[in-house]
């Protein structure tokens, strides 16, 4: 009896102390509205409603109810959700608040602490190493790879293009972008499109779904709790990570072997490093294999985590963006015809002009189409920051304030890109709106994020998508058959039923 009473008293005291510790945070964000929070428990009823399929709709409903900035308590964790351009700009522009939100840590077993997850000195060092690999001279070399892989894609699409049968375009785009990132950034051909049914691509897709499922269930953010409550899912994660690790390990080993052979060839023939040619040393993996930090080469784990990060980010996000763009073009023939006309204007009726960065830059309307597609369906709909030190802000509507250290800041890119205060008829697919975007809208138009931690490969992705769309639209008419998309917010935006359309070969 005495033991039970002691335990009860201890729990009461512990609960009081925990609640007391959050008082400063609660006072600091008292000017920000949000759903009612029970002490210690927080907005648990609100959080338990969320899943990957309804998170966007719940965000829209709460933005209407509380405004674009919302305060949410999850137990003793403070989350600030924002689709507000003014506040988002201050956060994203900061060179101090660059740490990723703690949820990203759930990807550590898969991706390691590479460019996506690292911060501080490690992030700055890796960013400095990797940035030159996306120089425009290197991107120009990659166009040949884009072009060759797009020819394989056209052959695969031709098999589907009967003009009457709907199909999900995403799986083909996923294999296509995997071939491109493997060959251009990693210097290795994996022939995903010709082999088909690539285990790695399937593992990435399943892993992102599992991760998203875990993200939105606050009690499963703890690895031990997740393992105890869902041992089968944890085991499946381990299996998926092994599949992906084996794939990237093979990529690294093959490239390392190539560089060693090349080095021996130089020595035997008396060639210097520059005789190899810039192109052969341009792959991201080459840079990682040859780089040093504080005089020491990167370890195998250092290289592996960057390769895993880029193999995932470099193919999955681009595949999603391409698939949603094709889906929207199929359902907007006016826009599709304008894209086709621009392709003919720049490249001629038979694409006789070689692709260069310069003439890809001339596809202005196509760029508006891509940006408009990524506005409606951003490949990465939500990003997060961990506020490590108090963040002081100035806001025209809620005044001056502070977001206290320890806060998890969630930037809702999907809502920000569809904010009716800054864009007319946001639900309408109208690329022309990008011809004259007001300055206030700049930080809403951020499908590649913005500020110091913007997407390092955004130019790579944009040129890849432009060349791909030019080839596809030139060869096929896209038709609006199939089911409407059902967006699901995973790490990367997906559709539950795929991105369905029909294609017909142009005469």
DOKE-515053 format. One record per residue: residue in three letters; z negated, x negated, y negated of N, C-alpha, C in turn. Coordinates in steps of 0.2 Angstrom, whole numbers, plus 2048, in hexadecimal, padded with zeros to 3 digits. Layout:
alaZXYZXYZXY ...
***
This chain:
unk8007FC8068008008008007FC7FA unk7FC7F67FA7FB7F27F48027EE7F3 unk8057EC7F980B7E97F98117ED7F6 unk8117F37F88167F87F58157F97ED unk80F7FA7EB80D7FA7E480F7F47E0 unk80E7EE7E38107E87E08177E87DF unk81B7E97E48227E97E48257EE7DF unk8227F47DE8247F97D98237F67D2 unk81D7F37D181B7F17CB8207EB7C9 unk8217E77CE8267E17CC82D7E37CA unk82F7E87CE8367EB7CC8367EE7C5 unk8317F27C48307F57BD8307EF7B7 unk82C7EA7B982C7E57B48327E17B3 unk8357E07B983C7DC7B98417E07B5 unk8417E77B78467EB7B38457EB7AC unk83F7EB7AA83D7EB7A383F7E579F unk83E7DF7A38407D97A08487D879F unk84B7DB7A58527DA7A58557DF79F unk8527E579E8557E97988537E6792 unk84D7E279184B7DF78B8507DA789 unk8527D678E8577D078D85D7D278A unk85F7D978C8667DB7898657DE782 unk85F7DF77F85E7E27798637DF773 unk8637D97738677D576E86E7D776E unk8707D77748777D97758797E0774 unk8747E57768757EC7748757ED76D unk8717EA7698707EA7628777E875F unk8797E276187F7DF75E8857E475F unk8867E776488C7EB76588B7F3764 unk8857F47608837FB75F8897FF75B unk88D7FB7578927FE753898800757 unk8987FE75E89E7FF76289D805767 unk8A180A76789F81076B8A180F772 unk89E8137768A081277E89C818782 unk89E81878889A81D78C89381C78D unk88F82278D88882178E88681C794 unk88181879287F813797877814798 unk87681479F86F8157A186C80E7A1 unk86680D79F86380679F8638037A6 unk8657FC7A68667F87AC86C7FA7B0 unk86D8017B28738037B68798037B2 unk8798057AB87F8057A788380B7A8 unk88A80A7A788E8107A88918107AF unk88C8107B488F8107BA8938167BD unk89281C7BA8968227BC89D8217B9 unk89D81E7B38A481D7B08A88177B4 unk8A48127B68A880C7BA8AA80E7C1 unk8A68127C48A88147CB8AE8197CB unk8B081B7C68B68207C68BC81C7C6 unk8BC8157C48C28117C38C580E7C9 unk8CB80F7CA8CF80B7CF8D68097CD unk8D98047D08DF8027CD8E58077CB unk8E580D7CE8EA8127CD8E88167C6 unk8E18177C58E081B7BF8DD8177B9 unk8DC8107BA8D980D7B48DD80E7AE unk8E480E7AE8E780F7A88E68167A5 unk8E681B7A98E48227A68DD8227A3 unk8D981F7A78D281F7A48D181C79E unk8D581679D8D58127978D7816791 unk8DD81A7938E081E78D8DB82478B unk8D88277908D382C78F8CD82A78A unk8CB82478C8C58217898C781F782 unk8CD81C7818CF81A77A8D0820776 unk8D28267788D282C7748CB82E772 unk8C682D7778BF8307768BB82B772 unk8BC8247738B88207708BB81B76B unk8C281B76B8C68177678C881176A unk8CC80C7678CF80676A8CA80176C unk8C480176A8BF7FC76C8B980076F unk8B77FE7758B38027798AD7FD77C unk8A77FF77C8A27FC77F8A07FF786 unk89F7FA78B89E7FD7928987F8795 unk8937FB79788E7F779B88E7F87A2 unk88F7F37A688F7F37AD8897EF7B0 unk8837F37B187D7F07B387B7EC7AC unk87A7E67AD8787E27A787E7DE7A4 unk8847E07A688A7DC7A488D7E179E unk88E7DD7988917E17938997DF793 unk89D7E57938A47E47928A67E778C unk8AB7E47888AE7E77828B57E8784 unk8B87EE7858BF7EF7868C27F077F unk8C87ED77E8CC7EE7788D37EE779 unk8D67F37758DD7F47758DF7F376D unk8DA7F17698DB7F17628DE7EA760 unk8E47EB75C8E87E575A8E47E0756 unk8E07E37518DC7DF74D8D77DA750 unk8D37DD7558CE7D97588D17D575D unk8D67D77618D97D37668DC7CD763 unk8DF7CE75D8E27C875A8DD7C2758 unk8D77C47568D27C07558CF7BC75B unk8CF7C07618CD7BD7678D27B876A unk8D87BB76A8DE7B776D8DF7B0769 unk8DE7B17628E07AB75E8DB7A675E unk8D57A77618CF7A37618D179D765 unk8CF7977638D07917678C978F76B unk8C47947698BE79376C8BC797772 unk8BE79E7718BD7A37768C37A377B unk8C479E77F8CA79E7848C879E78B unk8C179F78C8BF7A07938C17A6796 unk8C37A679C8C57AD7A08BF7B07A2 unk8C07B77A28BA7BB7A48B87BA7AB unk8B27BB7AD8AF7B97B38B37BC7B9 unk8B67C27B88BA7C57BE8BF7C07C1 unk8C27BC7BC8C77B77BE8C57B37C4 unk8BE7B27C38BB7AD7C88BC7B07CF unk8BD7B67D08BE7B97D78C57B67DA unk8C97B37D68CF7B07D88CF7A97DA unk8C97A67D98C879F7DA8C979D7E1 unk8C77A17E68C879E7ED8D079E7EE unk8D47A27EB8DB7A27EB8DE79D7E7 unk8DD79D7E08E17997DC8DE7937DA unk8D77927DB8D478C7D98D278D7D1 unk8D07877CE8CF7877C78D57837C4 unk8DB7877C48E07847C18E17867B9 unk8E77867B78E97887B08E678F7AE unk8E77947B38E579A7B28DE79B7B1 unk8DA7987B58D27997B58CE7947B2 unk8D178E7B08CD7897AD8CC78A7A6 unk8C77877A38C678779C8C478079A unk8C277F7948BF7797918C4773792 unk8C176D7938C57677948CA767799 unk8C976A79F8CD76B7A48D376F7A3 unk8D277479F8D877979D8DC775798 unk8D97727938DD76E78E8E1769791 unk8DE7657968E275F7998E876279D unk8E67677A18EC76A7A68F176D7A1 unk8F077079C8F57737988F976E795 unk8F67687938FA7637908FE760795 unk8FC75F79B90075C7A09067617A2 unk9057677A290A76C7A490F76E79F unk90D76F79991177179391876E793 unk919767794920764793924767799 unk92276979E92676B7A392A7727A2 unk92877579C92C77B79A930779793 unk93277379293677178C93D77478D unk94077578894677878894C77478C unk94B76E78C95076A79094F76B797 unk94976C79994876D7A094A7747A2 unk94977979D94B78079F95278079F unk95677C79C95D77C79C95F77A7A3 unk95C7757A695D7737AD95C7797B2 unk95777C7B09557827B595A7877B6 unk95E7887B196378E7B096878D7B7 unk9697877B996E7877BF96A78A7C5 unk9647897C596078C7CB9607937CA unk95E7967C495E79D7C39657A07C5 unk96A79C7C397179F7C597379F7CC unk97179A7D097279A7D796E79F7DB unk96879F7D99637A47DC9657AB7DB unk9687AC7D596A7B37D39707B57D7 unk9747B17D997A7B27DD9787B57E4 unk9727B27E79707B57ED96D7BC7EC unk9697BC7E69677C37E596C7C87E4 unk9727C77E19777CC7E197A7CE7E7 unk97A7C97EC97C7CA7F39787CF7F6 unk9717CE7F596C7D37F896C7D97F5 unk96D7DA7EF96E7E07EB9747E47ED unk9797E07EE9807E47F097F7E87F7 unk97A7E57FB9797E98029767EF800 unk9727F07FB96F7F67F99737FB7F5 unk9787F87F297B7FC7EC9818017EF unk97E8067F298380B7F49848117EF unk9808117EA9818167E597D81C7E6 unk97A81D7EC9778237ED9708237F1 unk96E81D7F396781C7F79628187F2 unk95D81B7F09588187EC9548127F0 unk95280D7ED94F8087F094A8047EB unk9458017EE9407FE7EA9427F77E8 unk9447F67E29477EF7E09427E97E0 unk93B7EB7E09367E67DF9367E07E5 unk9377E27EB9367DD7F093C7D87F0 unk9427DA7EE9487D57ED9467D17E7 unk9437D47E19427D07DB93C7CB7DD unk9387CD7E19327C87E39357C27E7 unk9397C37EB93C7BD7EF9407B97EB unk9447BC7E69487B97E29447B47DD unk93F7B77DA93B7B37D59377AE7D9 unk9357AF7DF9327AA7E39377A47E4 unk93D7A57E69427A07E794379C7E1 unk94379F7DB94479C7D493E7977D3 unk93879A7D39327967D19317907D6 unk9327917DC93278C7E19367867E0 unk93D7887DE9427827DD94177F7D7 unk9407837D19407807CB93A77D7C9 unk9347807CA92E77D7C892B7787CE unk92C77A7D492A7767D992F7717DD unk9357727DB93A76D7DE93C76E7E5 unk93A7747E893B7767EF93E77C7F0 unk94377C7F59477827F69437867FC unk94178C7FB93E790801942795804 unk94879680094D79B80394A7A2805 unk9457A48009427AB8029477B1802 unk94C7B07FE9517B67FE9557B6805 unk9577B080795B7B080D9577B1814 unk9517AE81494D7AF81A94A7B681A unk9487B98149457BF81493E7C0817 unk93B7C58169347C68199307C0818 unk92F7BD81292C7B78119247B9811 unk9207B58159197B78169157B5810 unk9177B080C9147AE8069147B4801 unk91A7B780091B7BC7FB9177C27FD unk9177C48039137CA80590B7C8804 unk9097C28069027C08059007C17FE unk9047BE7F99037BF7F29027C67F0 unk9067CB7F29067D27F09007D57F3 unk8FE7D37F98F87D67FC8F27D47F9 unk8F27CD7F78EC7CA7F48EA7CD7ED unk8F07CE7E98EF7D17E38EC7D87E3 unk8EE7DC7E88EB7E37E98E47E37EB unk8E27DE7F08DB7DD7F28D77DB7EC unk8D97D77E88D67D47E28D47DA7DD unk8DA7DD7DC8D97E37D78D47E87DA unk8D47EA7E08D07EE7E38C87EC7E2 unk8C77E67E38C17E37E28BF7E27DB unk8C37E17D68C27E07CF8BE7E67CC unk8C17EC7CE8BF7F27CB8B87F57CE unk8B67F27D38B07F47D68AA7EF7D5 unk8A67F17D08A27EC7CC89D7E97D1 unk89B7ED7D68967EA7DB8997E57E0 unk8A07E57E08A47E07E58A67DA7E1 unk8A47D97DB8A57D37D78A17CD7DA unk89C7CF7DD8987CA7E189B7C97E8 unk89C7C27E98A07C07EF89C7C27F5 unk8957C17F58917C27FB8907CA7FC unk8907CE7F78907D57F88967D77FB unk89C7D57F88A27D77FB8A37D5802 unk8A17CF8048A27CC80B89D7D1810 unk8977D380D8937D78128967DE813 unk8987E180D89A7E880D8A17E9810 unk8A67E480F8AC7E48118AF7DE815 unk8AC7DC81B8AD7D681E8B57D6820 unk8B87DB8228BF7DB8248C37D981E unk8C27DC8198C67DA8138C57D3811 unk8BF7D18118BE7C98108C17C5815 unk8C17C781B8C57C38208CC7C381F unk8CF7C981D8D67C981B8D87C5815 unk8D37C58108D47C080B8D57B980D unk8D07B78118D07B08148D77AF817 unk8DA7B481B8E07B381F8E67B281A unk8E67B68158EB7B680F8EB7AF80C unk8E57AD80A8E47A78068E77A180B unk8E67A18118E879C8168F079C816 unk8F37A28168FA7A38168FD79F810 unk8FA7A180A8FC79E8038FB797803 unk8F57958058F478E8058F9789809 unk8FA78C80F8FF788814906788810 unk90878D80D90E78D80A90E788804 unk9097887FF9097847FA90877C7FC unk90477B80190377580490A772807 unk90E77680A91477480C919772806 unk91977680191D7747FB91B76E7F8 unk91476C7F79127667F59147607F9 unk9137617FF91475B80491C75A804 unk92075F80492775D80492975A7FD unk92675C7F89287597F19267527F1 unk9207517F391D74A7F39217457F7 unk9237487FD92874480192E7427FE unk9317477FA9377467F79367407F1 unk9317417EE93073C7E892F7357EB unk92B7347F192A72E7F493172B7F6 unk93572F7F993C72D7FC94072A7F6 unk93F72E7F094372D7EA9417267E7 unk93A7257E793771F7E593A7197E9 unk93A71A7F093C7147F49437137F3 unk9477187F194E7177F094F7137EA unk94B7147E594C7117DE94A7097DF unk9457087E39437017E49496FD7E8 unk94B7007ED9516FD7F19576FC7ED unk9587007E995F7007E595E6FD7DE unk9586FB7DC9566F87D69576FC7D0 unk9567037D19577087CC9507087C8 unk95170A7C294A70C7BE9497137BE unk9447157BC94271C7BC9477217B9 unk94A71E7B394E7237AF9557247B3 unk95671F7B895D7207BB95D7277C0 unk9577297C195672F7C69597357C2 unk9587357BB95A73B7B795473F7B6 unk9547427B094F7467AE94E74C7B2 unk95474F7B49537557B894F7557BE unk95074F7C294C74E7C894574D7C7 unk94374C7C193C74B7C09397517BC unk93C7567BC93A75C7B79367617BA unk9357617C19327667C492A7667C2 unk92776B7C192076B7C091C7677C5 unk91E7687CB91A7657D191B75D7D0 unk92175B7CE9227547CD91D7517C8 unk91C7557C29187537BD9107527BF unk90E7577C39077577C69067527CB unk90B7507CF90B74B7D490A7447D0 unk90D7437CA90E73D7C790973C7C1 unk9057417C09007417BA8FA73E7BC unk8F673C7B68F07397B78EB73C7B2 unk8E573C7B38E073F7AE8DA7397AE unk8D97377A88D47317A88D672B7AD unk8DD72A7AD8DF7247B18DF7267B9 unk8DD72C7BB8DD72D7C28E27337C3 unk8E67327C98EB7387CB8E773E7CC unk8EB7447CC8E874A7CE8E774A7D5 unk8E174D7D78E074E7DE8E47537E2 unk8E57537E88E97587EC8E675F7EA unk8E07607E98DD7677E78DF7697E0 unk8DF7647DB8E27657D48E97677D4 unk8ED7647D88F47667D98F576D7DC unk8F176E7E28F27747E58F077A7E1 unk8EB77A7DD8E977F7D98EE7817D3 unk8F177C7D18F777D7CC8FD7807CF unk8FE77E7D59047807D99037877DB unk8FD7897DD8FC7907DF8FC7947D9 unk8F97927D48F97967CD9007987CB unk9057937CB90C7947C99107977CE unk90F7967D491379A7D99117A17D9 unk90B7A37D79097AA7D690C7AD7D0 unk9097A97CA90B7AC7C49137AC7C2 unk9167A77C591D7A57C39227AA7C7 unk91F7AD7CC9247B27D09227B97CF unk91B7BA7D09197C17D191A7C57CA unk9187C27C59187C57BE91F7C67BC unk9247C17BD92B7C27BB92E7C77C0 unk92C7C77C692F7CD7CA92D7D47C8 unk9277D47C69257DB7C49297DD7BD unk9297D87B892C7DA7B29347DB7B3 unk9377D87B893E7D97B993F7E07BC unk93B7E17C193B7E87C593A7EE7C0 unk9357ED7BC9347F37B793A7F47B2 unk93D7EE7B09427EE7AB9487F27AF unk94A7F07B594F7F37B894E7FA7B9 unk9487FC7BB9468037BC9488077B5 unk9458047B09468087A994E8087A7 unk9528037A99598037A795C8087AB unk95A8097B195E80E7B695D8157B3 unk9578167AF95681D7AD95781D7A5 unk95B8187A395D81879C96481679B unk96981A79D97081779D972815796 unk97081879197281678A97080E789 unk96A80D78B96880678A96B80178F unk96C8037959707FF79A9777FE797 unk97A8037949818017929817FD78C unk97C7FD78897C7F878297B7F1785 unk9777F078A9757EA78D97C7E7790 unk9807EB7939867E979698B7E7791 unk98B7EB78C9907E978698E7E2783 unk9887E17839857DA7809877D5785 unk9867D678B9887D17909907CF790 unk9947D478F99B7D378E99D7CF788 unk9997D178299A7CE77C9987C677C unk9937C57809917BE7809957B9785 unk9967BD78B9987B979199F7BB793 unk9A27C07909A97C27929A87C7798 unk9AE7CA79A9AE7CF79F9AC7CC7A6 unk9AD7C67A79AC7C37AE9A77BE7AE unk9A27BE7A999D7B97A99A07B27A9 unk9A67B17A69A97AA7A79A67A57A3 unk9A27A679E99E7A279A99879F79D unk99779979E9917967A298A79979E unk98579A7A297F79B79F97B79579C unk97979679597679179297079478E unk96B79078C965793788968796782 unk96D79377F97079577997379C779 unk97779D77E97A7A477F9757A9782 unk9707A778696B7AB7889677AE782 unk9667A977D9637AB7779677B1773 unk96D7B17749727B67719717BD774 unk96E7BD77996C7C477C9667C7779 unk9677C97729627CB76E9607D2771 unk9647D77729637DD77495F7DD77B unk9627D977F95E7D87869577D6785 unk9567D278194F7D077F94B7D577D unk94D7DA77994A7E07779487E477D unk94D7E578194C7E97879477E678B unk9467DF78C9417DC79093A7DE78D unk93A7DC7879347DD7839317E5783 unk9367E97839347F07839327F278A unk9357F078F9337F179692C7EE797 unk92B7E87949247E579591F7E8791 unk9217EC78C91D7F078791A7F678B unk91F7F978F91D7FF7929197FE799 unk91C7F979C9197F67A39177EF7A2 unk9127ED79F9117E679F90F7E37A5 unk9127DD7A79107DA7AE9097D97AF unk9067D67AA8FE7D57AA8FB7DA7A5 unk8F97E07A78F77E57A28F07E479F unk8EC7E07A38E57DF7A08E37D77A1 unk8E07D479C8DE7CE79C8D77CD799 unk8D37C879B8CC7C87998CA7C1797 unk8C57C17928C27BB7908BA7BC791 unk8B77B67928B07B67928AD7B378B unk8A97B67888A77B47818A17B0782 unk8A27A978289D7A47838987A377D unk89A7A47778967A47718977AA76D unk8927AC7698937B276589A7B1761 unk89D7B77618A47B775E8A37BC758 unk8A47B97528A37BD74C8AA7C074A unk8AB7C67488B17C97478B17CD740 unk8B67CE73D8B77D27378BC7D8739 unk8BA7DE7388BF7E373A8BF7E9735 unk8C57EB7338C77F072E8C37F672F unk8C27F87368C07FF7378B87FF739 unk8B67FA73D8AF7FA73F8AB7F573B unk8AE7F17368AA7ED7328A97E6736 unk8A57E27338A37DB73589E7DC73B unk89F7D874089B7D974689B7D274A unk8977D37508977CD7548977D075C unk89B7CC76089B7CD7678977C876A unk8917CA76D88C7C476F88F7C0775 unk88C7BA77588E7B677B88C7B9781 unk8907B878688F7BB78D8937C278E unk8967C478889A7CA7898A17C978C unk8A37CD7918A97CD7948AE7D1790 unk8B37CE78D8B87D27888BE7D378C unk8C07DA78C8C67DC7908CB7DE78B unk8D17DB78B8D67DC7878DB7E178B unk8DC7E77898E07EC78C8E77EB789 unk8EB7E778C8F27E678A8F67EC78A unk8F57F07908F97F67918F87FB78B unk8F27FC7898F18017848F37FE77D unk8F27F777C8F47F47768FB7F4775 unk8FF7F477A9067F47799097FB779 unk90580077A90780777990380B774 unk90080876F8FC80B76A90080F765 unk8FF815765903819760902818759 unk8FD8157578FB81375090080E74E unk90380A75290780475090F805752 unk91080A75791680B75A91881275B unk91E81475891F81B75992281D760 unk92082376292282576992181F76E unk91B81D76F91B81777491D81977B unk91D81F77D920821784927820784 unk92B82077F93282077F935818780 unk93A81778493D811785942810780 unk94180C77B94580B775945804773 unk9498007769497F977494B7F776D unk94E7FC76A9507FB76394A7FA75E unk9447FC76193E7FC75C93C7F475B unk93F7F075F93D7E975E9427E5759 unk9467E975694B7E77519477E674A unk9427EA74A93E7EA7449377EC745 unk9337E874892C7E97499287E7743 unk9237EB74291F7EA73C91A7E473D unk9187E07389147DA73A90D7DC73D unk90A7E273C9047E473F9057E5746 unk90B7E574990C7E675090C7E0754 unk90D7DA75190E7D47549097D375A unk9037D47598FE7D275E8FD7D8763 unk9017DD7629027E27679077E076C unk90C7DD7699127DB76D9117D4771 unk90C7D577690A7CE77990A7CF781 unk90F7D178490F7D178B90E7CA78E unk90F7C578B90E7BE78D9077BC78B unk9037C07888FD7BE7858FE7BB77E unk8FA7B777B8FB7B47758F57AF773 unk8F67AB76E8F17A676D8F17A0771 unk8EC79C7718EC7967758ED79777D unk8EB79D77F8EC79E7868F27A2788 unk8F77A27848FD7A67859007A378C unk9057A778E9087A579490C79F793 unk90B79A79790E794796916794798 unk91779979D91E79979F92279F79D unk9207A27979247A879492B7A6793 unk92D7A179093479F78F93879F795 unk93579B79A93879B7A19397A27A4 unk9347A67A39357AD7A693A7B17A2 unk93A7B079B93F7B47979467B2799 unk9477AC79A94E7AA79B9507AC7A2 unk94B7AB7A794D7AD7AE94E7B57AE unk94B7B97AA94C7C07AA9537C27A7 unk9547BE7A195B7BF79E9617BE7A2 unk9617B87A69667B67AA9677BB7B0 unk9617BD7B39617C27B89647C87B7 unk9627CB7B19647D27AF96B7D17AD unk96E7CC7AA9757CB7A89797CC7AF unk9777C87B497B7C87BA97A7CF7BD unk9747D27BE9747D97C19777DE7BD unk9767DF7B797A7E47B39817E37B3 unk9847DD7B398B7DC7B398E7DE7B9 unk98A7DE7BF98D7DF7C598B7E67C8 unk9867E97C69847F07C89827F57C3 unk9847FB7C49818007C097B8037C3 unk9768037BF96F8067C196F80D7C0 unk96D8117C696C8187C596581A7C6 unk9638207C395C8227C395A8277C9 unk95B8247CF9598287D59538257D8 unk94F8287DB9498267DE9438297DA unk93D8287DD93782A7DA9358277D4 unk93182A7CF92F8277C99298227CB unk92881D7C79238187C991C81B7C8 unk9188187CC91181A7CC90D8137CA unk90C8117C490980B7C390280A7C5 unk9008047C88FA8037CB8F87FC7C8 unk8F27FB7C58F07F57C18ED7F17C6 unk8F07EC7C98EE7E77CD8ED7E17C8 unk8ED7DB7CB8ED7D57C68F37D57C2 unk8F87D77C68FF7D87C39017DF7C4 unk9047E27BF9057E97BF90A7EB7C5 unk9097F07C890D7F27CE90E7F97CD unk9127FC7D29138037D39128047DA unk90E80A7DB90C80C7E291280D7E6 unk9178107E491D8127E892380D7E6 unk9228077E39278037E192B8057DB unk9308017D99348027D493B8047D7 unk93C80B7D794280D7DB94880F7D6 unk94E80D7D995480F7D595A80F7DA unk95F8107D796680F7DC96B80B7D8 unk96F8077DB9748037D897B8057DB unk9808047D79868057D998B7FF7D6 unk98F7FC7DA9937F67D89987F97D2 unk9987F57CD99D7F67C89A47F57CA unk9A87F87C89AF7F77C99B27F17C5 
***
